[in-house]
Amino acid sequence: MSQPLNFLDPLNVSVAHADVEIFDPPMCCSSGLCGPALDQTLLDVNEMILSLQRSGVRVERFQMTSHPNAFLDAAPVMQLVREKQLDALPITLVHSRVLKVGAYPTQIEVEMALAGGAQS
């Protein structure tokens, strides 16, 4: 007879990362879509995120001021921020690997990376 899983046992705990993680530069709100003049790039990123989520992709966005631990826990992100400071942002990770630094990726770039395509 097999033993039931003990969900309090630290050996059975795994941290699930999102498929796509976006580390944003400082913005006025979580999406950047709250000011009087909308930035077309941020509109495109928001639409890409919604499209990916509709396809079943787990996407998370983080800002340094509201999610500092997400930055601290992502070693490649912290390394890039130390090297390039805020110029590194935004940083996009796909399956915990850096896809793009200093600019948002296109949906095609993200989909290729999710499918195992070339990483930059």
NORCOR-V960570 format. One record per pair of residues at least 6 apart in sequence whose C-alpha atoms are under 8 Angstrom apart, sorted by sequence separation. I is the first residue (numbers start at 1). J is the second residue. D is the distance in Angstrom with one decimal. If there is no record, write none. Layout:
[[I,J,D] [I,J,D]]
This chain:
[[6,12,7.2] [7,13,7.0] [28,34,7.0] [33,39,7.4] [52,58,7.7] [53,59,6.7] [64,70,8.0] [71,77,6.3] [72,78,6.2] [81,87,7.7] [92,98,6.0] [93,99,5.3] [99,105,7.8] [112,118,7.1] [113,119,6.3] [5,12,7.6] [28,35,7.5] [32,39,8.0] [52,59,7.5] [64,71,6.6] [71,78,6.2] [81,88,5.8] [91,98,7.3] [92,99,5.5] [93,100,7.3] [62,70,6.9] [80,88,6.1] [81,89,7.6] [91,99,7.6] [92,100,5.3] [33,42,6.9] [62,71,7.8] [91,100,5.7] [92,101,6.6] [32,42,6.5] [33,43,7.1] [49,59,6.7] [90,100,8.0] [91,101,4.6] [31,42,7.3] [90,101,6.1] [91,102,6.2] [99,110,7.7] [89,101,6.3] [90,102,5.1] [91,103,7.1] [92,104,7.1] [88,101,5.6] [89,102,4.8] [90,103,5.6] [91,104,7.3] [92,105,7.4] [77,91,7.0] [88,102,4.6] [89,103,7.0] [90,104,6.3] [99,113,7.4] [31,46,7.1] [87,102,6.1] [94,110,7.3] [94,113,6.6] [95,114,7.5] [94,114,6.6] [99,119,5.6] [100,120,6.4] [76,97,7.9] [98,119,7.4] [99,120,5.4] [76,98,7.2] [98,120,7.2] [30,61,7.8] [30,62,7.8] [30,63,7.2] [27,63,7.7] [20,57,7.5] [22,59,7.7] [24,61,6.9] [26,63,6.2] [19,57,6.2] [20,58,6.3] [21,59,5.8] [22,60,6.2] [23,61,5.9] [24,62,5.9] [25,63,6.4] [26,64,6.8] [18,57,8.0] [19,58,5.1] [20,59,4.7] [21,60,4.9] [22,61,4.6] [23,62,4.8] [24,63,5.2] [25,64,7.3] [26,65,7.2] [18,58,5.0] [19,59,6.1] [20,60,6.4] [21,61,5.8] [22,62,6.2] [23,63,6.0] [24,64,7.5] [18,59,5.6] [21,62,7.6] [23,64,7.7] [18,60,6.2] [23,71,7.5] [23,77,7.9] [48,106,7.8] [45,104,7.2] [48,107,5.8] [25,86,6.8] [45,106,7.9] [25,89,5.1] [24,89,5.9] [25,90,5.6] [23,89,6.7] [24,90,4.6] [23,90,5.4] [24,91,6.8] [22,90,6.9] [23,91,5.1] [22,91,5.9] [23,92,6.2] [22,92,4.6] [21,92,5.7] [22,93,6.4] [20,92,7.1] [21,93,5.1] [20,93,5.7] [21,94,6.5] [20,94,4.6] [19,94,5.7] [20,95,6.4] [21,96,7.6] [19,95,5.0] [20,96,7.7] [18,95,7.2] [19,96,7.6] [17,95,7.4] [17,96,7.4] [19,114,7.6]]
